[in-house]
Amino acid sequence: MKFSDLTYKIVAFSEIENFNSDDCIDWAYEMLLLEYHSENLLILAGISKPSQFFEVKEYLKKTLQELNIKILGKDDAILSYSTYYIKKIAASENIEQNLKLIHTFCQDNDNTTIVFDFSRLYWAWDDFKNGEEYTHYWENANRHTIRQIIIEFAKDWLSKNKKEIEHITL
């Protein structure tokens, strides 16, 4: 059976500061649409937004247990959480916003090595947005190519990390 892409974020909740509890509600709803069923999944999907994490945490834990989905530890959580946004970038979805979210996540987690190049790409794009003609953050990039470079880099990253991602996915 297919899982919601939000699963990449959800299984990392225990390791992510300022985790967005509304993502848990969206995830539960998507999982119901994918024909997953459990008592706590129904409760979780029915919680009103905006929510507070303390409201959803226990239902989320119980739902993951009922669906036999493991909660990830630090390194796997970082890989999984990042994969969610990198998949969006590779699909050309909200590239700038998703790149910024990875960059912020990287900064919050002490420049996590596995996704640090996305911070470099963020800084390069920022240079070009601020009128720079050159950036030292990414060789051979310019304001006309940076968007495509980011998309291609995301696709390459997913390909290079495919085995690790498969290992943590359900």
DSSP file with accessible surface (Angstrom, degrees, kcal/mol):
  #  RESIDUE AA STRUCTURE BP1 BP2  ACC     N-H-->O    O-->H-N    N-H-->O    O-->H-N    TCO  KAPPA ALPHA  PHI   PSI    X-CA   Y-CA   Z-CA
    1    1 A M              0   0  154      0, 0.0     2,-0.2     0, 0.0    34,-0.0   0.000 360.0 360.0 360.0 148.8    0.0    0.0    0.0
    2    2 A K        -     0   0  135     32,-0.1     2,-0.3    29,-0.0    32,-0.0  -0.548 360.0-146.1 -83.3 145.0    1.1    3.6   -0.7
    3    3 A F        -     0   0   50     -2,-0.2     2,-0.1   167,-0.1    28,-0.0  -0.781  26.8 -97.0-105.0 157.3    1.8    6.0    2.2
    4    4 A S    >   -     0   0    4     -2,-0.3     3,-2.1     1,-0.1     4,-0.3  -0.452  30.5-125.2 -64.4 141.0    1.1    9.7    2.3
    5    5 A D  T >  S+     0   0   55      1,-0.3     3,-1.7     2,-0.2     4,-0.4   0.797 108.7  72.2 -59.8 -27.4    4.3   11.7    1.5
    6    6 A L  T >> S+     0   0    7      1,-0.3     4,-2.6     2,-0.2     3,-1.1   0.714  76.1  81.7 -61.5 -16.0    3.8   13.5    4.8
    7    7 A T  H <> S+     0   0    8     -3,-2.1     4,-2.4     1,-0.3    -1,-0.3   0.866  81.1  64.0 -57.0 -34.5    4.8   10.2    6.4
    8    8 A Y  H <4 S+     0   0   36     -3,-1.7    -1,-0.3    -4,-0.3    -2,-0.2   0.858 111.7  35.6 -57.2 -36.5    8.4   11.3    5.8
    9    9 A K  H X4 S+     0   0    9     -3,-1.1     3,-1.4    -4,-0.4    -2,-0.2   0.891 113.7  56.9 -81.2 -43.9    7.9   14.2    8.2
   10   10 A I  H >< S+     0   0    0     -4,-2.6     3,-1.8     1,-0.3     4,-0.2   0.880 100.7  55.4 -60.7 -42.7    5.6   12.5   10.6
   11   11 A V  T 3< S+     0   0    4     -4,-2.4    61,-2.9     1,-0.3    -1,-0.3   0.631 107.1  53.8 -69.0  -8.8    7.9    9.7   11.6
   12   12 A A  T X> S+     0   0    0     -3,-1.4     3,-2.2    -5,-0.2     4,-0.6   0.388  73.6 110.4-101.9   4.0   10.5   12.3   12.5
   13   13 A F  G X4 S+     0   0    7     -3,-1.8     3,-0.9     1,-0.3     6,-0.2   0.807  70.7  58.6 -54.6 -34.8    8.3   14.2   14.9
   14   14 A S  G 34 S+     0   0   63      1,-0.2    -1,-0.3    -3,-0.2    -2,-0.1   0.708 111.4  41.3 -71.4 -16.8   10.2   13.2   18.0
   15   15 A E  G <4 S+     0   0   66     -3,-2.2     2,-0.6    57,-0.1    -1,-0.2   0.426  95.7  92.1-108.3  -1.2   13.4   14.7   16.8
   16   16 A I    X<  -     0   0   16     -3,-0.9     3,-0.8    -4,-0.6     2,-0.1  -0.850  67.9-137.4-105.7 122.6   12.1   18.0   15.2
   17   17 A E  T 3  S+     0   0  136     -2,-0.6    -2,-0.1     1,-0.2    91,-0.0  -0.468  89.3  11.5 -69.8 145.9   12.0   21.2   17.2
   18   18 A N  T 3  S-     0   0  144      1,-0.2    -1,-0.2    -2,-0.1     2,-0.1   0.888  87.0-166.3  54.0  42.9    8.8   23.2   16.7
   19   19 A F    <   -     0   0   18     -3,-0.8     2,-0.9    -6,-0.2    -1,-0.2  -0.370  23.1-119.4 -61.8 134.8    7.1   20.3   14.9
   20   20 A N    >>  -     0   0   78      1,-0.2     3,-1.4    -2,-0.1     4,-0.6  -0.667  23.0-165.8 -81.3 105.4    4.0   21.5   13.1
   21   21 A S  H >> S+     0   0    7     -2,-0.9     4,-1.2     1,-0.3     3,-0.8   0.763  83.6  69.0 -66.7 -23.5    1.1   19.5   14.6
   22   22 A D  H 3> S+     0   0   33      1,-0.3     4,-2.4    29,-0.2    -1,-0.3   0.817  90.5  63.3 -64.1 -27.6   -1.2   20.5   11.8
   23   23 A D  H <> S+     0   0   19     -3,-1.4     4,-2.7     1,-0.2    -1,-0.3   0.854  98.0  56.3 -61.6 -33.9    0.9   18.3    9.6
   24   24 A C  H <X S+     0   0    0     -3,-0.8     4,-2.5    -4,-0.6    -1,-0.2   0.901 107.7  47.0 -64.5 -40.4   -0.2   15.3   11.7
   25   25 A I  H  X S+     0   0    8     -4,-1.2     4,-2.3     2,-0.2    -2,-0.2   0.929 113.4  47.5 -67.7 -45.0   -3.8   16.1   11.1
   26   26 A D  H  X S+     0   0   52     -4,-2.4     4,-2.6     1,-0.2    -2,-0.2   0.909 112.3  51.1 -60.8 -42.3   -3.2   16.5    7.3
   27   27 A W  H  X S+     0   0    0     -4,-2.7     4,-2.8     2,-0.2    -2,-0.2   0.931 108.7  50.4 -60.6 -47.0   -1.3   13.3    7.3
   28   28 A A  H  X S+     0   0    0     -4,-2.5     4,-2.2     1,-0.2    -2,-0.2   0.925 111.2  48.8 -59.4 -43.3   -4.1   11.4    9.1
   29   29 A Y  H  X S+     0   0  136     -4,-2.3     4,-2.2     1,-0.2    -1,-0.2   0.936 112.1  48.3 -62.4 -45.5   -6.6   12.7    6.6
   30   30 A E  H  X S+     0   0   75     -4,-2.6     4,-1.4     1,-0.2    -1,-0.2   0.886 109.9  52.4 -62.4 -39.4   -4.4   11.7    3.7
   31   31 A M  H  <>S+     0   0    0     -4,-2.8     5,-2.5     2,-0.2    -1,-0.2   0.886 107.5  51.8 -65.8 -37.0   -3.9    8.2    5.2
   32   32 A L  H ><5S+     0   0   37     -4,-2.2     3,-1.8     1,-0.2    -1,-0.2   0.917 107.6  52.4 -63.1 -41.6   -7.6    7.8    5.5
   33   33 A L  H 3<5S+     0   0  110     -4,-2.2    -1,-0.2     1,-0.3    -2,-0.2   0.804 105.0  55.8 -63.3 -28.5   -8.0    8.7    1.8
   34   34 A L  T 3<5S-     0   0   56     -4,-1.4    -1,-0.3    -5,-0.2    -2,-0.2   0.265 126.1-105.8 -86.5   9.8   -5.4    6.0    1.1
   35   35 A E  T < 5S+     0   0  143     -3,-1.8     2,-0.3     1,-0.3    -3,-0.2   0.745  70.2 145.8  73.1  30.0   -7.7    3.6    2.9
   36   36 A Y      < -     0   0   26     -5,-2.5     2,-0.4    -8,-0.1    -1,-0.3  -0.748  28.4-165.5 -88.1 146.5   -5.8    3.2    6.1
   37   37 A H        +     0   0  137     -2,-0.3     2,-0.3    29,-0.1     3,-0.1  -0.998  24.2 134.6-140.3 135.4   -7.9    2.7    9.2
   38   38 A S     >  -     0   0   19     -2,-0.4     4,-2.0     1,-0.1     5,-0.2  -0.915  54.8-113.3-165.8 157.1   -7.5    2.8   12.9
   39   39 A E  H  > S+     0   0  141     -2,-0.3     4,-1.9     1,-0.2     5,-0.1   0.935 117.4  44.8 -60.2 -47.6   -9.4    4.3   15.8
   40   40 A N  H  > S+     0   0   15      1,-0.2     4,-2.8     2,-0.2    -1,-0.2   0.823 107.5  58.9 -71.6 -27.9   -6.7    6.9   16.6
   41   41 A L  H  > S+     0   0    0      2,-0.2     4,-2.6     1,-0.2    -1,-0.2   0.929 106.9  48.4 -63.7 -41.8   -6.2    7.8   13.0
   42   42 A L  H  X S+     0   0  102     -4,-2.0     4,-1.2     2,-0.2    -2,-0.2   0.916 112.9  47.3 -63.6 -43.6   -9.8    8.8   12.8
   43   43 A I  H >X S+     0   0   59     -4,-1.9     3,-0.5     2,-0.2     4,-0.5   0.941 112.3  49.7 -62.8 -46.8   -9.5   10.9   16.0
   44   44 A L  H >< S+     0   0    0     -4,-2.8     3,-1.3     1,-0.2    -2,-0.2   0.918 109.2  51.3 -59.8 -43.9   -6.3   12.5   14.7
   45   45 A A  H 3< S+     0   0   22     -4,-2.6    -1,-0.2     1,-0.3    -2,-0.2   0.774 108.2  54.9 -65.5 -23.5   -7.9   13.4   11.4
   46   46 A G  H << S+     0   0   61     -4,-1.2    -1,-0.3    -3,-0.5    -2,-0.2   0.483  78.1 113.6 -91.9  -2.0  -10.8   15.0   13.2
   47   47 A I  S << S-     0   0   27     -3,-1.3     2,-0.1    -4,-0.5     4,-0.1  -0.482  70.9-115.8 -71.6 136.5   -8.8   17.4   15.4
   48   48 A S        -     0   0   97     -2,-0.2    -1,-0.1     2,-0.1    -2,-0.1  -0.435  38.4 -95.5 -73.8 146.3   -9.5   21.0   14.5
   49   49 A K  S    S+     0   0  102     -2,-0.1     2,-0.1     2,-0.1     3,-0.0  -0.836 101.0  51.7-105.2 149.1   -6.7   23.2   13.2
   50   50 A P  S    S+     0   0  114      0, 0.0     2,-0.2     0, 0.0    -2,-0.1   0.495  85.5 179.6 -72.3 146.1   -4.8   25.2   14.3
   51   51 A S        -     0   0   10     -2,-0.1     2,-0.4    -4,-0.1   -29,-0.2  -0.675  27.8-124.9-113.2 167.3   -3.8   22.6   16.8
   52   52 A Q    >>  -     0   0  111     -2,-0.2     3,-1.4   -31,-0.1     4,-1.0  -0.901  23.9-124.6-110.0 143.8   -1.3   22.4   19.6
   53   53 A F  H >> S+     0   0   57     -2,-0.4     4,-2.5     1,-0.3     3,-0.8   0.877 110.7  59.4 -58.0 -37.9    1.3   19.6   19.6
   54   54 A F  H 34 S+     0   0  161      1,-0.3     4,-0.5     2,-0.2    -1,-0.3   0.807 102.5  56.2 -62.3 -25.3    0.3   18.4   23.1
   55   55 A E  H <4 S+     0   0   80     -3,-1.4     4,-0.3     1,-0.2    -1,-0.3   0.836 118.9  28.5 -71.0 -35.9   -3.3   17.8   21.6
   56   56 A V  H <X S+     0   0    0     -4,-1.0     4,-2.9    -3,-0.8     5,-0.2   0.671  96.1  88.2-102.2 -18.6   -2.1   15.5   18.9
   57   57 A K  H  X S+     0   0   76     -4,-2.5     4,-2.6     1,-0.2     5,-0.2   0.881  92.3  42.0 -54.5 -51.5    1.1   13.8   20.3
   58   58 A E  H  > S+     0   0   99     -4,-0.5     4,-2.4     1,-0.2    -1,-0.2   0.902 116.2  49.3 -67.4 -38.5   -0.6   10.9   22.0
   59   59 A Y  H  > S+     0   0   83     -4,-0.3     4,-2.5     2,-0.2    -1,-0.2   0.895 111.4  50.8 -65.3 -38.1   -3.0   10.2   19.2
   60   60 A L  H  X S+     0   0    0     -4,-2.9     4,-2.8     2,-0.2     5,-0.2   0.953 110.5  47.9 -63.5 -48.8   -0.1   10.3   16.7
   61   61 A K  H  X S+     0   0   76     -4,-2.6     4,-2.2    -5,-0.2    -2,-0.2   0.928 114.6  46.2 -57.5 -46.2    2.0    7.9   18.7
   62   62 A K  H  X S+     0   0   96     -4,-2.4     4,-2.8     2,-0.2    -1,-0.2   0.891 112.2  51.2 -65.4 -40.0   -0.9    5.5   19.1
   63   63 A T  H  X S+     0   0    0     -4,-2.5     4,-2.4     2,-0.2    -2,-0.2   0.935 109.5  49.3 -63.1 -46.8   -1.8    5.8   15.4
   64   64 A L  H  <>S+     0   0    1     -4,-2.8     5,-3.1     1,-0.2     4,-0.3   0.914 112.9  48.4 -59.5 -41.2    1.8    5.1   14.3
   65   65 A Q  H ><5S+     0   0  155     -4,-2.2     3,-1.3    -5,-0.2    -2,-0.2   0.935 111.1  49.7 -64.0 -45.5    1.8    2.0   16.6
   66   66 A E  H 3<5S+     0   0   86     -4,-2.8    -1,-0.2     1,-0.3    -2,-0.2   0.848 114.4  44.9 -62.0 -34.7   -1.5    0.8   15.2
   67   67 A L  T 3<5S-     0   0   28     -4,-2.4    -1,-0.3    -5,-0.2    -2,-0.2   0.389 112.9-119.5 -90.9   3.0   -0.3    1.2   11.6
   68   68 A N  T < 5 +     0   0  153     -3,-1.3     2,-0.5    -4,-0.3    -3,-0.2   0.888  62.2 147.9  61.5  42.2    3.0   -0.5   12.4
   69   69 A I      < -     0   0    7     -5,-3.1    -1,-0.2    -6,-0.2     2,-0.2  -0.944  42.5-131.8-110.4 125.7    5.0    2.6   11.5
   70   70 A K        -     0   0  105     -2,-0.5     2,-0.4    -3,-0.1   100,-0.0  -0.506  10.0-127.9 -82.7 143.7    8.2    3.2   13.4
   71   71 A I        -     0   0   70     -2,-0.2     2,-0.2   -59,-0.1   -59,-0.2  -0.743  34.7-126.7 -84.4 131.8    9.2    6.5   14.9
   72   72 A L        -     0   0    6    -61,-2.9   -58,-0.2    -2,-0.4   -57,-0.1  -0.554  11.2-132.5 -90.3 149.0   12.7    7.4   13.8
   73   73 A G     >  -     0   0   40     -2,-0.2     4,-3.3   -59,-0.1     5,-0.3  -0.245  47.7 -70.1 -84.5-178.9   15.7    8.4   15.8
   74   74 A K  H  > S+     0   0   93      1,-0.2     4,-2.5     2,-0.2     5,-0.2   0.819 125.4  34.6 -45.6 -66.0   18.0   11.4   15.2
   75   75 A D  H  > S+     0   0  131      1,-0.2     4,-2.2     2,-0.2    -1,-0.2   0.928 123.4  44.2 -64.4 -45.3   20.0   10.6   12.0
   76   76 A D  H  > S+     0   0   58      1,-0.2     4,-2.8     2,-0.2    -1,-0.2   0.876 112.7  53.8 -65.9 -35.3   17.1    8.7   10.3
   77   77 A A  H  X S+     0   0    0     -4,-3.3     4,-3.0     2,-0.2     5,-0.3   0.920 108.2  48.9 -64.3 -43.6   14.7   11.4   11.3
   78   78 A I  H  X S+     0   0   10     -4,-2.5     4,-2.3    -5,-0.3     5,-0.2   0.935 113.5  47.0 -62.3 -44.7   16.8   14.1    9.8
   79   79 A L  H  X S+     0   0   10     -4,-2.2     4,-2.2    -5,-0.2    -2,-0.2   0.944 115.9  44.8 -61.7 -46.5   17.1   12.1    6.5
   80   80 A S  H  X S+     0   0    3     -4,-2.8     4,-1.5     2,-0.2    -2,-0.2   0.940 113.5  48.2 -66.1 -48.4   13.4   11.4    6.4
   81   81 A Y  H  X S+     0   0   26     -4,-3.0     4,-1.0     1,-0.2     3,-0.3   0.928 114.6  46.7 -59.4 -44.7   12.3   14.9    7.3
   82   82 A S  H  X S+     0   0    0     -4,-2.3     4,-2.6    -5,-0.3     5,-0.2   0.879 104.1  62.4 -65.3 -38.4   14.6   16.4    4.7
   83   83 A T  H  X S+     0   0    0     -4,-2.2     4,-2.8     1,-0.2     5,-0.2   0.880  96.3  60.0 -57.0 -38.7   13.5   13.9    2.1
   84   84 A Y  H  X S+     0   0   35     -4,-1.5     4,-1.3    -3,-0.3    -1,-0.2   0.949 112.3  36.9 -54.6 -50.5    9.9   15.3    2.3
   85   85 A Y  H  X S+     0   0   14     -4,-1.0     4,-2.2    -3,-0.2    -1,-0.2   0.870 114.4  54.9 -73.5 -35.3   11.1   18.7    1.2
   86   86 A I  H  X S+     0   0    0     -4,-2.6     4,-2.8     1,-0.2    -1,-0.2   0.895 105.4  53.5 -67.6 -36.8   13.7   17.5   -1.3
   87   87 A K  H  X S+     0   0   66     -4,-2.8     4,-1.4    -5,-0.2    -1,-0.2   0.893 108.3  50.9 -62.6 -37.7   11.1   15.4   -3.1
   88   88 A K  H  <>S+     0   0   41     -4,-1.3     5,-3.0    -5,-0.2    -2,-0.2   0.914 111.0  47.8 -64.8 -43.6    8.9   18.6   -3.4
   89   89 A I  H ><5S+     0   0    0     -4,-2.2     3,-2.4     1,-0.2    -2,-0.2   0.938 108.8  53.4 -63.1 -45.2   11.9   20.5   -4.8
   90   90 A A  H 3<5S+     0   0   15     -4,-2.8    -1,-0.2     1,-0.3    -2,-0.2   0.814 108.6  50.7 -60.4 -28.6   12.7   17.7   -7.3
   91   91 A A  T 3<5S-     0   0   56     -4,-1.4    -1,-0.3    -5,-0.2    -2,-0.2   0.264 118.9-114.8 -90.5   8.8    9.1   17.9   -8.4
   92   92 A S  T < 5 +     0   0   56     -3,-2.4     2,-0.6     1,-0.2     3,-0.3   0.764  64.7 150.7  63.4  30.4    9.4   21.7   -8.9
   93   93 A E  S   <S-     0   0   83     -5,-3.0    -1,-0.2     1,-0.2     5,-0.2  -0.835  74.7 -31.3 -97.5 120.0    6.9   22.4   -6.1
   94   94 A N  S  > S-     0   0  106     -2,-0.6     4,-3.0     1,-0.1     5,-0.3   0.876  77.2-179.7  42.3  53.9    7.4   25.7   -4.2
   95   95 A I  H  > S+     0   0    3     -3,-0.3     4,-2.7     1,-0.2     5,-0.2   0.903  72.8  45.5 -54.2 -51.1   11.1   25.5   -4.7
   96   96 A E  H  > S+     0   0   80      1,-0.2     4,-2.3     2,-0.2    -1,-0.2   0.930 115.8  45.9 -63.7 -44.7   12.1   28.6   -2.9
   97   97 A Q  H  > S+     0   0  114      2,-0.2     4,-2.1     1,-0.2    -1,-0.2   0.930 115.6  45.8 -63.8 -45.9    9.9   27.9    0.1
   98   98 A N  H  X S+     0   0    9     -4,-3.0     4,-2.2     2,-0.2    -2,-0.2   0.887 111.7  52.2 -67.4 -36.3   11.0   24.3    0.4
   99   99 A L  H  X S+     0   0    1     -4,-2.7     4,-2.7    -5,-0.3    -1,-0.2   0.923 109.4  50.1 -64.1 -41.7   14.6   25.2    0.0
  100  100 A K  H  X S+     0   0  112     -4,-2.3     4,-3.0    -5,-0.2     5,-0.2   0.904 108.7  52.4 -63.5 -39.7   14.2   27.8    2.8
  101  101 A L  H  X S+     0   0   64     -4,-2.1     4,-2.4     2,-0.2    -1,-0.2   0.909 111.1  46.4 -64.6 -40.2   12.6   25.2    5.1
  102  102 A I  H  X S+     0   0    0     -4,-2.2     4,-2.9     2,-0.2    -2,-0.2   0.928 112.9  50.6 -65.9 -44.2   15.5   22.7    4.5
  103  103 A H  H  X S+     0   0   20     -4,-2.7     4,-2.6     2,-0.2    -2,-0.2   0.944 112.2  46.1 -58.5 -47.7   18.0   25.5    5.1
  104  104 A T  H  X S+     0   0   58     -4,-3.0     4,-2.7     2,-0.2    -1,-0.2   0.920 113.0  50.2 -62.2 -42.7   16.3   26.5    8.4
  105  105 A F  H  X S+     0   0   12     -4,-2.4     4,-1.1    -5,-0.2    -1,-0.2   0.921 110.3  50.4 -61.0 -42.6   16.1   22.9    9.4
  106  106 A C  H  <>S+     0   0    0     -4,-2.9     5,-2.0     1,-0.2     6,-0.7   0.923 111.4  48.0 -61.3 -44.9   19.8   22.5    8.7
  107  107 A Q  H ><5S+     0   0   80     -4,-2.6     3,-1.1     1,-0.2    -2,-0.2   0.905 110.4  51.7 -63.4 -42.0   20.6   25.6   10.7
  108  108 A D  H 3<5S+     0   0   81     -4,-2.7    -1,-0.2     1,-0.3    -2,-0.2   0.691 111.2  49.2 -68.4 -20.5   18.4   24.4   13.6
  109  109 A N  T 3<5S-     0   0   22     -4,-1.1    -1,-0.3    -3,-0.5    -2,-0.2  -0.179 125.6 -92.9-114.9  38.3   20.2   21.1   13.6
  110  110 A D  T < 5S-     0   0  152     -3,-1.1    -3,-0.2     1,-0.2     3,-0.2   0.909  79.9 -55.8  55.2  51.4   23.8   22.3   13.6
  111  111 A N      < -     0   0   69     -5,-2.0    -1,-0.2     1,-0.2     5,-0.2   0.928  69.6-136.7  50.7  56.7   24.3   22.3    9.8
  112  112 A T    >>  -     0   0   20     -6,-0.7     3,-1.2    -7,-0.2     4,-0.7  -0.183   7.2-138.8 -47.0 118.8   23.4   18.7    9.3
  113  113 A T  G >4 S+     0   0  132      1,-0.3     3,-1.0     2,-0.2     4,-0.5   0.857  95.2  61.0 -54.2 -43.1   26.0   17.3    6.8
  114  114 A I  G 34 S+     0   0   64      1,-0.3    -1,-0.3     2,-0.1     3,-0.1   0.786 120.5  25.1 -63.6 -24.5   23.6   15.3    4.7
  115  115 A V  G X> S+     0   0    0     -3,-1.2     3,-1.5     1,-0.1     4,-0.7   0.313  87.8 108.7-120.5  10.5   21.6   18.3    3.7
  116  116 A F  H XX S+     0   0   62     -3,-1.0     4,-1.7    -4,-0.7     3,-1.1   0.848  70.9  64.8 -60.6 -33.8   24.2   21.1    4.1
  117  117 A D  H 3> S+     0   0   61     -4,-0.5     4,-2.3     1,-0.3    -1,-0.3   0.814  94.2  61.5 -61.3 -25.4   24.5   21.6    0.3
  118  118 A F  H <> S+     0   0    0     -3,-1.5     4,-2.1     2,-0.2    -1,-0.3   0.851 101.6  52.1 -69.7 -30.1   20.9   22.8    0.3
  119  119 A S  H <X S+     0   0    0     -3,-1.1     4,-2.7    -4,-0.7    -2,-0.2   0.911 107.9  51.5 -67.7 -41.0   21.9   25.6    2.6
  120  120 A R  H  X S+     0   0   72     -4,-1.7     4,-2.3     1,-0.2    -2,-0.2   0.919 110.5  48.3 -61.4 -40.8   24.6   26.5    0.2
  121  121 A L  H  X S+     0   0    0     -4,-2.3     4,-2.8     2,-0.2    -1,-0.2   0.894 109.9  52.8 -65.6 -38.9   22.1   26.6   -2.7
  122  122 A Y  H  X S+     0   0   39     -4,-2.1     4,-2.5     2,-0.2    -2,-0.2   0.935 110.6  46.6 -60.5 -46.8   19.8   28.7   -0.5
  123  123 A W  H  X S+     0   0   61     -4,-2.7     4,-2.3     2,-0.2    -2,-0.2   0.881 111.9  51.5 -64.8 -38.2   22.6   31.2    0.1
  124  124 A A  H  X S+     0   0    0     -4,-2.3     4,-2.1     2,-0.2    -2,-0.2   0.948 111.1  46.7 -62.8 -48.1   23.4   31.2   -3.6
  125  125 A W  H  X S+     0   0   35     -4,-2.8     4,-2.6     1,-0.2    -2,-0.2   0.911 110.7  53.8 -60.5 -40.3   19.8   31.9   -4.6
  126  126 A D  H  X S+     0   0   49     -4,-2.5     4,-1.6    -5,-0.2    -1,-0.2   0.902 105.3  53.9 -61.3 -41.0   19.7   34.6   -1.9
  127  127 A D  H  <>S+     0   0   34     -4,-2.3     5,-2.3     1,-0.2     3,-0.3   0.939 111.1  45.4 -57.1 -46.9   22.8   36.3   -3.5
  128  128 A F  H ><5S+     0   0   12     -4,-2.1     3,-1.7     1,-0.2    -2,-0.2   0.881 109.2  54.9 -67.8 -36.8   21.1   36.4   -6.9
  129  129 A K  H 3<5S+     0   0  105     -4,-2.6    -1,-0.2     1,-0.3    -2,-0.2   0.811 105.1  55.4 -64.2 -28.6   17.8   37.7   -5.4
  130  130 A N  T 3<5S-     0   0  108     -4,-1.6    -1,-0.3    -3,-0.3    -2,-0.2   0.191 128.1 -97.7 -90.6  14.8   19.8   40.5   -3.9
  131  131 A G  T < 5S+     0   0   46     -3,-1.7    -3,-0.2     1,-0.3    -2,-0.1   0.463  72.2 148.5  90.3   2.0   21.2   41.5   -7.3
  132  132 A E      < -     0   0  103     -5,-2.3    -1,-0.3    -6,-0.2    11,-0.2  -0.391  37.4-157.2 -68.9 146.7   24.6   39.8   -7.2
  133  133 A E  S    S+     0   0  141      1,-0.2     2,-0.3     9,-0.1    10,-0.2   0.634  78.5  33.0 -93.7 -18.9   26.0   38.6  -10.5
  134  134 A Y        -     0   0  161      8,-0.1     2,-0.4    -7,-0.1    -1,-0.2  -0.970  62.8-164.4-138.4 148.7   28.2   35.9   -8.8
  135  135 A T        -     0   0    2      6,-0.4     3,-0.3    -2,-0.3     6,-0.2  -0.998  16.1-155.9-133.2 140.0   28.0   33.7   -5.8
  136  136 A H  S    S+     0   0  128     -2,-0.4     3,-0.2     1,-0.2    -1,-0.1   0.498  87.6  76.2 -88.3  -2.2   30.8   31.9   -4.1
  137  137 A Y  S    S+     0   0   66      1,-0.3     2,-0.3   -17,-0.1    -1,-0.2   0.782 105.2  23.9 -78.6 -26.8   28.3   29.4   -2.6
  138  138 A W  S >  S-     0   0   42     -3,-0.3     3,-1.5     3,-0.1    -1,-0.3  -0.874  81.7-131.1-146.5 111.0   27.7   27.5   -5.9
  139  139 A E  T 3  S+     0   0  151     -2,-0.3     3,-0.1     1,-0.2    -3,-0.1  -0.254  88.7   9.4 -61.6 140.5   30.2   27.3   -8.7
  140  140 A N  T 3  S+     0   0  136      1,-0.2     2,-0.3    -5,-0.1    -1,-0.2   0.556  96.0 129.6  67.4  12.0   28.9   28.0  -12.2
  141  141 A A    <   +     0   0   10     -3,-1.5    -6,-0.4    -6,-0.2     2,-0.3  -0.691  28.9 171.6 -92.5 149.6   25.5   29.2  -11.0
  142  142 A N    >>  -     0   0   61     -2,-0.3     4,-2.1    -3,-0.1     3,-1.1  -0.908  51.1 -89.9-144.0 176.1   23.9   32.4  -12.1
  143  143 A R  T 34 S+     0   0  102     -2,-0.3     4,-0.3     1,-0.3   -10,-0.0   0.738 125.4  50.8 -63.4 -20.9   20.5   34.0  -11.6
  144  144 A H  T 34 S+     0   0  162      1,-0.1    -1,-0.3     2,-0.1     4,-0.2   0.706 119.9  32.6 -86.9 -21.5   19.3   32.3  -14.8
  145  145 A T  T <> S+     0   0   50     -3,-1.1     4,-2.6     2,-0.1     5,-0.2   0.569  90.7  90.4-110.9 -11.5   20.4   28.8  -13.9
  146  146 A I  H  X S+     0   0    4     -4,-2.1     4,-2.5     1,-0.2     5,-0.2   0.880  86.4  52.8 -60.2 -40.6   20.0   28.6  -10.1
  147  147 A R  H  > S+     0   0  126     -4,-0.3     4,-2.1     1,-0.2    -1,-0.2   0.947 113.6  42.6 -59.8 -48.4   16.4   27.3  -10.1
  148  148 A Q  H  > S+     0   0  100      1,-0.2     4,-2.7    -4,-0.2     5,-0.2   0.877 111.4  55.8 -68.2 -36.0   17.3   24.5  -12.5
  149  149 A I  H  X S+     0   0   37     -4,-2.6     4,-2.7     1,-0.2    -1,-0.2   0.928 108.2  48.9 -60.1 -43.0   20.5   23.7  -10.6
  150  150 A I  H  X S+     0   0    0     -4,-2.5     4,-2.4    -5,-0.2    -2,-0.2   0.932 112.0  47.9 -64.1 -44.9   18.5   23.3   -7.4
  151  151 A I  H  X S+     0   0    3     -4,-2.1     4,-2.3     1,-0.2    -2,-0.2   0.941 114.8  45.3 -61.5 -48.0   15.9   21.0   -9.0
  152  152 A E  H  X S+     0   0   75     -4,-2.7     4,-2.6     1,-0.2    -1,-0.2   0.889 111.5  52.5 -64.8 -38.7   18.6   18.8  -10.6
  153  153 A F  H  X S+     0   0   33     -4,-2.7     4,-2.8    -5,-0.2    -1,-0.2   0.913 108.7  50.8 -63.6 -40.7   20.6   18.7   -7.4
  154  154 A A  H  X S+     0   0    0     -4,-2.4     4,-2.5     2,-0.2    -2,-0.2   0.927 110.9  48.4 -62.3 -43.6   17.5   17.6   -5.5
  155  155 A K  H  X S+     0   0   94     -4,-2.3     4,-2.1     1,-0.2    -2,-0.2   0.927 113.5  47.1 -62.1 -44.6   16.9   14.8   -8.1
  156  156 A D  H  X S+     0   0   80     -4,-2.6     4,-3.1     2,-0.2     5,-0.2   0.899 110.4  52.8 -63.3 -41.9   20.5   13.7   -7.8
  157  157 A W  H  X S+     0   0   15     -4,-2.8     4,-2.0     1,-0.2    -2,-0.2   0.923 109.2  48.8 -60.3 -45.5   20.4   13.8   -4.0
  158  158 A L  H  < S+     0   0   37     -4,-2.5    -1,-0.2     1,-0.2    -2,-0.2   0.906 113.5  47.5 -61.7 -40.3   17.3   11.6   -4.0
  159  159 A S  H >< S+     0   0   84     -4,-2.1     3,-1.2     1,-0.2     4,-0.3   0.933 112.8  47.4 -66.1 -46.3   19.0    9.2   -6.4
  160  160 A K  H 3< S+     0   0  160     -4,-3.1     3,-0.2     1,-0.2    -1,-0.2   0.801 119.0  40.7 -65.7 -29.9   22.3    9.1   -4.4
  161  161 A N  T 3X S+     0   0   24     -4,-2.0     4,-2.7    -5,-0.2    -1,-0.2   0.229  80.8 113.9-103.2  14.8   20.4    8.6   -1.1
  162  162 A K  H <> S+     0   0  122     -3,-1.2     4,-2.9     1,-0.2     5,-0.2   0.889  76.5  48.1 -55.3 -46.3   17.9    6.1   -2.5
  163  163 A K  H  > S+     0   0  170     -4,-0.3     4,-2.0    -3,-0.2    -1,-0.2   0.913 113.6  47.0 -64.2 -41.8   19.1    3.1   -0.4
  164  164 A E  H  > S+     0   0   93      2,-0.2     4,-1.4     1,-0.2    -1,-0.2   0.901 113.6  48.7 -65.9 -39.2   19.2    5.1    2.8
  165  165 A I  H  X S+     0   0   13     -4,-2.7     4,-1.8     1,-0.2     3,-0.3   0.925 110.7  50.2 -67.4 -42.8   15.7    6.5    2.1
  166  166 A E  H  < S+     0   0  109     -4,-2.9    -1,-0.2    -5,-0.2    -2,-0.2   0.878 106.4  58.0 -61.8 -35.6   14.4    3.0    1.3
  167  167 A H  H  < S+     0   0  126     -4,-2.0    -1,-0.2     1,-0.2    -2,-0.2   0.870 113.5  36.9 -62.6 -38.0   15.9    1.8    4.6
  168  168 A I  H  < S+     0   0    2     -4,-1.4    -1,-0.2    -3,-0.3    -2,-0.2   0.663  99.8  93.5 -91.4 -16.4   13.9    4.3    6.6
  169  169 A T     <        0   0   46     -4,-1.8   -89,-0.0    -5,-0.1  -161,-0.0  -0.377 360.0 360.0 -79.0 163.5   10.7    4.2    4.6
  170  170 A L              0   0   83     -2,-0.1    -1,-0.1  -100,-0.0  -101,-0.1  -0.205 360.0 360.0 -83.0 360.0    8.0    1.9    5.5
